[in-house]
Amino acid sequence: MITDARSNKMRQMQSNPTAAIAGDWYTAHANGENLGWFCAEKNRPLAEKMKVAFSGWIDNGHNDFPDQNTVILRLKITDAVLLSHGTRYEL
């Protein structure tokens, strides 16, 4: 995900990288990692993929890409539960 390095979530993840993720049909735990500035050369391949995947909103004015606090947060899912049409899937 794209976020601000100064956000509360990023400050909390510095001391505890475990995160909870939830939506209407899933819950998960993950380990978060700050990959650094979105526009950094090392992030170019991933940033290009993200630009394509999120093309519908990535340039809507909410991201300040020249700001080095605009970072990529990688969440590596450790466990998850997906609910689909009354069936529970544990991943």
Phi and psi in radians as a Rosetta constraint file:
Dihedral C 1 N 2 CA 2 C 2 CIRCULARHARMONIC -1.803 0.35
Dihedral N 2 CA 2 C 2 N 3 CIRCULARHARMONIC 2.272 0.35
Dihedral C 2 N 3 CA 3 C 3 CIRCULARHARMONIC -2.648 0.35
Dihedral N 3 CA 3 C 3 N 4 CIRCULARHARMONIC 3.112 0.35
Dihedral C 3 N 4 CA 4 C 4 CIRCULARHARMONIC -1.708 0.35
Dihedral N 4 CA 4 C 4 N 5 CIRCULARHARMONIC 2.268 0.35
Dihedral C 4 N 5 CA 5 C 5 CIRCULARHARMONIC -1.060 0.35
Dihedral N 5 CA 5 C 5 N 6 CIRCULARHARMONIC -0.352 0.35
Dihedral C 5 N 6 CA 6 C 6 CIRCULARHARMONIC -1.610 0.35
Dihedral N 6 CA 6 C 6 N 7 CIRCULARHARMONIC 0.004 0.35
Dihedral C 6 N 7 CA 7 C 7 CIRCULARHARMONIC -1.190 0.35
Dihedral N 7 CA 7 C 7 N 8 CIRCULARHARMONIC 2.786 0.35
Dihedral C 7 N 8 CA 8 C 8 CIRCULARHARMONIC -1.017 0.35
Dihedral N 8 CA 8 C 8 N 9 CIRCULARHARMONIC -0.747 0.35
Dihedral C 8 N 9 CA 9 C 9 CIRCULARHARMONIC -1.052 0.35
Dihedral N 9 CA 9 C 9 N 10 CIRCULARHARMONIC -0.687 0.35
Dihedral C 9 N 10 CA 10 C 10 CIRCULARHARMONIC -1.247 0.35
Dihedral N 10 CA 10 C 10 N 11 CIRCULARHARMONIC -0.658 0.35
Dihedral C 10 N 11 CA 11 C 11 CIRCULARHARMONIC -1.139 0.35
Dihedral N 11 CA 11 C 11 N 12 CIRCULARHARMONIC -0.717 0.35
Dihedral C 11 N 12 CA 12 C 12 CIRCULARHARMONIC -1.154 0.35
Dihedral N 12 CA 12 C 12 N 13 CIRCULARHARMONIC -0.647 0.35
Dihedral C 12 N 13 CA 13 C 13 CIRCULARHARMONIC -1.229 0.35
Dihedral N 13 CA 13 C 13 N 14 CIRCULARHARMONIC -0.325 0.35
Dihedral C 13 N 14 CA 14 C 14 CIRCULARHARMONIC -1.127 0.35
Dihedral N 14 CA 14 C 14 N 15 CIRCULARHARMONIC -0.609 0.35
Dihedral C 14 N 15 CA 15 C 15 CIRCULARHARMONIC -1.687 0.35
Dihedral N 15 CA 15 C 15 N 16 CIRCULARHARMONIC -0.396 0.35
Dihedral C 15 N 16 CA 16 C 16 CIRCULARHARMONIC -2.597 0.35
Dihedral N 16 CA 16 C 16 N 17 CIRCULARHARMONIC 1.766 0.35
Dihedral C 16 N 17 CA 17 C 17 CIRCULARHARMONIC -1.332 0.35
Dihedral N 17 CA 17 C 17 N 18 CIRCULARHARMONIC -0.022 0.35
Dihedral C 17 N 18 CA 18 C 18 CIRCULARHARMONIC -1.307 0.35
Dihedral N 18 CA 18 C 18 N 19 CIRCULARHARMONIC 2.342 0.35
Dihedral C 18 N 19 CA 19 C 19 CIRCULARHARMONIC -2.278 0.35
Dihedral N 19 CA 19 C 19 N 20 CIRCULARHARMONIC 2.651 0.35
Dihedral C 19 N 20 CA 20 C 20 CIRCULARHARMONIC -1.895 0.35
Dihedral N 20 CA 20 C 20 N 21 CIRCULARHARMONIC 2.445 0.35
Dihedral C 20 N 21 CA 21 C 21 CIRCULARHARMONIC -2.248 0.35
Dihedral N 21 CA 21 C 21 N 22 CIRCULARHARMONIC 2.388 0.35
Dihedral C 21 N 22 CA 22 C 22 CIRCULARHARMONIC -2.601 0.35
Dihedral N 22 CA 22 C 22 N 23 CIRCULARHARMONIC 2.608 0.35
Dihedral C 22 N 23 CA 23 C 23 CIRCULARHARMONIC -2.546 0.35
Dihedral N 23 CA 23 C 23 N 24 CIRCULARHARMONIC -2.983 0.35
Dihedral C 23 N 24 CA 24 C 24 CIRCULARHARMONIC -1.090 0.35
Dihedral N 24 CA 24 C 24 N 25 CIRCULARHARMONIC -0.538 0.35
Dihedral C 24 N 25 CA 25 C 25 CIRCULARHARMONIC -2.200 0.35
Dihedral N 25 CA 25 C 25 N 26 CIRCULARHARMONIC 0.224 0.35
Dihedral C 25 N 26 CA 26 C 26 CIRCULARHARMONIC -2.713 0.35
Dihedral N 26 CA 26 C 26 N 27 CIRCULARHARMONIC 2.737 0.35
Dihedral C 26 N 27 CA 27 C 27 CIRCULARHARMONIC -2.432 0.35
Dihedral N 27 CA 27 C 27 N 28 CIRCULARHARMONIC 2.639 0.35
Dihedral C 27 N 28 CA 28 C 28 CIRCULARHARMONIC -2.769 0.35
Dihedral N 28 CA 28 C 28 N 29 CIRCULARHARMONIC 2.798 0.35
Dihedral C 28 N 29 CA 29 C 29 CIRCULARHARMONIC -2.015 0.35
Dihedral N 29 CA 29 C 29 N 30 CIRCULARHARMONIC 2.611 0.35
Dihedral C 29 N 30 CA 30 C 30 CIRCULARHARMONIC -2.631 0.35
Dihedral N 30 CA 30 C 30 N 31 CIRCULARHARMONIC 2.844 0.35
Dihedral C 30 N 31 CA 31 C 31 CIRCULARHARMONIC -1.855 0.35
Dihedral N 31 CA 31 C 31 N 32 CIRCULARHARMONIC 2.236 0.35
Dihedral C 31 N 32 CA 32 C 32 CIRCULARHARMONIC -1.671 0.35
Dihedral N 32 CA 32 C 32 N 33 CIRCULARHARMONIC 2.559 0.35
Dihedral C 32 N 33 CA 33 C 33 CIRCULARHARMONIC -2.471 0.35
Dihedral N 33 CA 33 C 33 N 34 CIRCULARHARMONIC 2.210 0.35
Dihedral C 33 N 34 CA 34 C 34 CIRCULARHARMONIC -1.393 0.35
Dihedral N 34 CA 34 C 34 N 35 CIRCULARHARMONIC 2.000 0.35
Dihedral C 34 N 35 CA 35 C 35 CIRCULARHARMONIC -1.520 0.35
Dihedral N 35 CA 35 C 35 N 36 CIRCULARHARMONIC -0.053 0.35
Dihedral C 35 N 36 CA 36 C 36 CIRCULARHARMONIC 1.664 0.35
Dihedral N 36 CA 36 C 36 N 37 CIRCULARHARMONIC -3.016 0.35
Dihedral C 36 N 37 CA 37 C 37 CIRCULARHARMONIC -0.936 0.35
Dihedral N 37 CA 37 C 37 N 38 CIRCULARHARMONIC 2.293 0.35
Dihedral C 37 N 38 CA 38 C 38 CIRCULARHARMONIC -0.928 0.35
Dihedral N 38 CA 38 C 38 N 39 CIRCULARHARMONIC -0.697 0.35
Dihedral C 38 N 39 CA 39 C 39 CIRCULARHARMONIC -1.598 0.35
Dihedral N 39 CA 39 C 39 N 40 CIRCULARHARMONIC 0.111 0.35
Dihedral C 39 N 40 CA 40 C 40 CIRCULARHARMONIC -1.116 0.35
Dihedral N 40 CA 40 C 40 N 41 CIRCULARHARMONIC 2.536 0.35
Dihedral C 40 N 41 CA 41 C 41 CIRCULARHARMONIC -0.955 0.35
Dihedral N 41 CA 41 C 41 N 42 CIRCULARHARMONIC -0.701 0.35
Dihedral C 41 N 42 CA 42 C 42 CIRCULARHARMONIC -1.133 0.35
Dihedral N 42 CA 42 C 42 N 43 CIRCULARHARMONIC -0.402 0.35
Dihedral C 42 N 43 CA 43 C 43 CIRCULARHARMONIC -1.687 0.35
Dihedral N 43 CA 43 C 43 N 44 CIRCULARHARMONIC 0.000 0.35
Dihedral C 43 N 44 CA 44 C 44 CIRCULARHARMONIC -0.945 0.35
Dihedral N 44 CA 44 C 44 N 45 CIRCULARHARMONIC -0.854 0.35
Dihedral C 44 N 45 CA 45 C 45 CIRCULARHARMONIC -1.048 0.35
Dihedral N 45 CA 45 C 45 N 46 CIRCULARHARMONIC -0.746 0.35
Dihedral C 45 N 46 CA 46 C 46 CIRCULARHARMONIC -1.201 0.35
Dihedral N 46 CA 46 C 46 N 47 CIRCULARHARMONIC -0.742 0.35
Dihedral C 46 N 47 CA 47 C 47 CIRCULARHARMONIC -1.055 0.35
Dihedral N 47 CA 47 C 47 N 48 CIRCULARHARMONIC -0.688 0.35
Dihedral C 47 N 48 CA 48 C 48 CIRCULARHARMONIC -1.121 0.35
Dihedral N 48 CA 48 C 48 N 49 CIRCULARHARMONIC -0.708 0.35
Dihedral C 48 N 49 CA 49 C 49 CIRCULARHARMONIC -1.131 0.35
Dihedral N 49 CA 49 C 49 N 50 CIRCULARHARMONIC -0.703 0.35
Dihedral C 49 N 50 CA 50 C 50 CIRCULARHARMONIC -1.152 0.35
Dihedral N 50 CA 50 C 50 N 51 CIRCULARHARMONIC -0.657 0.35
Dihedral C 50 N 51 CA 51 C 51 CIRCULARHARMONIC -1.069 0.35
Dihedral N 51 CA 51 C 51 N 52 CIRCULARHARMONIC -0.660 0.35
Dihedral C 51 N 52 CA 52 C 52 CIRCULARHARMONIC -1.263 0.35
Dihedral N 52 CA 52 C 52 N 53 CIRCULARHARMONIC -0.849 0.35
Dihedral C 52 N 53 CA 53 C 53 CIRCULARHARMONIC -1.090 0.35
Dihedral N 53 CA 53 C 53 N 54 CIRCULARHARMONIC -0.622 0.35
Dihedral C 53 N 54 CA 54 C 54 CIRCULARHARMONIC -1.904 0.35
Dihedral N 54 CA 54 C 54 N 55 CIRCULARHARMONIC 0.470 0.35
Dihedral C 54 N 55 CA 55 C 55 CIRCULARHARMONIC -1.028 0.35
Dihedral N 55 CA 55 C 55 N 56 CIRCULARHARMONIC -0.439 0.35
Dihedral C 55 N 56 CA 56 C 56 CIRCULARHARMONIC -1.200 0.35
Dihedral N 56 CA 56 C 56 N 57 CIRCULARHARMONIC -0.342 0.35
Dihedral C 56 N 57 CA 57 C 57 CIRCULARHARMONIC -2.480 0.35
Dihedral N 57 CA 57 C 57 N 58 CIRCULARHARMONIC -0.161 0.35
Dihedral C 57 N 58 CA 58 C 58 CIRCULARHARMONIC -1.087 0.35
Dihedral N 58 CA 58 C 58 N 59 CIRCULARHARMONIC -0.537 0.35
Dihedral C 58 N 59 CA 59 C 59 CIRCULARHARMONIC -1.851 0.35
Dihedral N 59 CA 59 C 59 N 60 CIRCULARHARMONIC 0.597 0.35
Dihedral C 59 N 60 CA 60 C 60 CIRCULARHARMONIC -1.508 0.35
Dihedral N 60 CA 60 C 60 N 61 CIRCULARHARMONIC 0.140 0.35
Dihedral C 60 N 61 CA 61 C 61 CIRCULARHARMONIC 1.667 0.35
Dihedral N 61 CA 61 C 61 N 62 CIRCULARHARMONIC -0.058 0.35
Dihedral C 61 N 62 CA 62 C 62 CIRCULARHARMONIC -1.579 0.35
Dihedral N 62 CA 62 C 62 N 63 CIRCULARHARMONIC -0.167 0.35
Dihedral C 62 N 63 CA 63 C 63 CIRCULARHARMONIC -1.896 0.35
Dihedral N 63 CA 63 C 63 N 64 CIRCULARHARMONIC 2.343 0.35
Dihedral C 63 N 64 CA 64 C 64 CIRCULARHARMONIC -1.917 0.35
Dihedral N 64 CA 64 C 64 N 65 CIRCULARHARMONIC 1.377 0.35
Dihedral C 64 N 65 CA 65 C 65 CIRCULARHARMONIC -1.077 0.35
Dihedral N 65 CA 65 C 65 N 66 CIRCULARHARMONIC -0.582 0.35
Dihedral C 65 N 66 CA 66 C 66 CIRCULARHARMONIC -1.158 0.35
Dihedral N 66 CA 66 C 66 N 67 CIRCULARHARMONIC -0.373 0.35
Dihedral C 66 N 67 CA 67 C 67 CIRCULARHARMONIC -1.311 0.35
Dihedral N 67 CA 67 C 67 N 68 CIRCULARHARMONIC 2.116 0.35
Dihedral C 67 N 68 CA 68 C 68 CIRCULARHARMONIC -1.203 0.35
Dihedral N 68 CA 68 C 68 N 69 CIRCULARHARMONIC -0.082 0.35
Dihedral C 68 N 69 CA 69 C 69 CIRCULARHARMONIC -1.483 0.35
Dihedral N 69 CA 69 C 69 N 70 CIRCULARHARMONIC -0.091 0.35
Dihedral C 69 N 70 CA 70 C 70 CIRCULARHARMONIC -1.457 0.35
Dihedral N 70 CA 70 C 70 N 71 CIRCULARHARMONIC 1.825 0.35
Dihedral C 70 N 71 CA 71 C 71 CIRCULARHARMONIC -2.102 0.35
Dihedral N 71 CA 71 C 71 N 72 CIRCULARHARMONIC 2.904 0.35
Dihedral C 71 N 72 CA 72 C 72 CIRCULARHARMONIC -1.740 0.35
Dihedral N 72 CA 72 C 72 N 73 CIRCULARHARMONIC 2.198 0.35
Dihedral C 72 N 73 CA 73 C 73 CIRCULARHARMONIC -1.829 0.35
Dihedral N 73 CA 73 C 73 N 74 CIRCULARHARMONIC 2.031 0.35
Dihedral C 73 N 74 CA 74 C 74 CIRCULARHARMONIC -1.646 0.35
Dihedral N 74 CA 74 C 74 N 75 CIRCULARHARMONIC 2.253 0.35
Dihedral C 74 N 75 CA 75 C 75 CIRCULARHARMONIC -1.953 0.35
Dihedral N 75 CA 75 C 75 N 76 CIRCULARHARMONIC 2.050 0.35
Dihedral C 75 N 76 CA 76 C 76 CIRCULARHARMONIC -1.726 0.35
Dihedral N 76 CA 76 C 76 N 77 CIRCULARHARMONIC 1.934 0.35
Dihedral C 76 N 77 CA 77 C 77 CIRCULARHARMONIC -1.198 0.35
Dihedral N 77 CA 77 C 77 N 78 CIRCULARHARMONIC 2.299 0.35
Dihedral C 77 N 78 CA 78 C 78 CIRCULARHARMONIC -1.779 0.35
Dihedral N 78 CA 78 C 78 N 79 CIRCULARHARMONIC -0.552 0.35
Dihedral C 78 N 79 CA 79 C 79 CIRCULARHARMONIC -2.790 0.35
Dihedral N 79 CA 79 C 79 N 80 CIRCULARHARMONIC 2.680 0.35
Dihedral C 79 N 80 CA 80 C 80 CIRCULARHARMONIC -2.737 0.35
Dihedral N 80 CA 80 C 80 N 81 CIRCULARHARMONIC 2.740 0.35
Dihedral C 80 N 81 CA 81 C 81 CIRCULARHARMONIC -2.215 0.35
Dihedral N 81 CA 81 C 81 N 82 CIRCULARHARMONIC 2.220 0.35
Dihedral C 81 N 82 CA 82 C 82 CIRCULARHARMONIC -2.032 0.35
Dihedral N 82 CA 82 C 82 N 83 CIRCULARHARMONIC 2.303 0.35
Dihedral C 82 N 83 CA 83 C 83 CIRCULARHARMONIC -1.952 0.35
Dihedral N 83 CA 83 C 83 N 84 CIRCULARHARMONIC 2.206 0.35
Dihedral C 83 N 84 CA 84 C 84 CIRCULARHARMONIC -2.479 0.35
Dihedral N 84 CA 84 C 84 N 85 CIRCULARHARMONIC 1.986 0.35
Dihedral C 84 N 85 CA 85 C 85 CIRCULARHARMONIC 0.886 0.35
Dihedral N 85 CA 85 C 85 N 86 CIRCULARHARMONIC 0.808 0.35
Dihedral C 85 N 86 CA 86 C 86 CIRCULARHARMONIC 1.452 0.35
Dihedral N 86 CA 86 C 86 N 87 CIRCULARHARMONIC 0.007 0.35
Dihedral C 86 N 87 CA 87 C 87 CIRCULARHARMONIC -1.884 0.35
Dihedral N 87 CA 87 C 87 N 88 CIRCULARHARMONIC 2.393 0.35
Dihedral C 87 N 88 CA 88 C 88 CIRCULARHARMONIC -1.793 0.35
Dihedral N 88 CA 88 C 88 N 89 CIRCULARHARMONIC 2.222 0.35
Dihedral C 88 N 89 CA 89 C 89 CIRCULARHARMONIC -2.051 0.35
Dihedral N 89 CA 89 C 89 N 90 CIRCULARHARMONIC 2.154 0.35
Dihedral C 89 N 90 CA 90 C 90 CIRCULARHARMONIC -1.729 0.35
Dihedral N 90 CA 90 C 90 N 91 CIRCULARHARMONIC 2.160 0.35
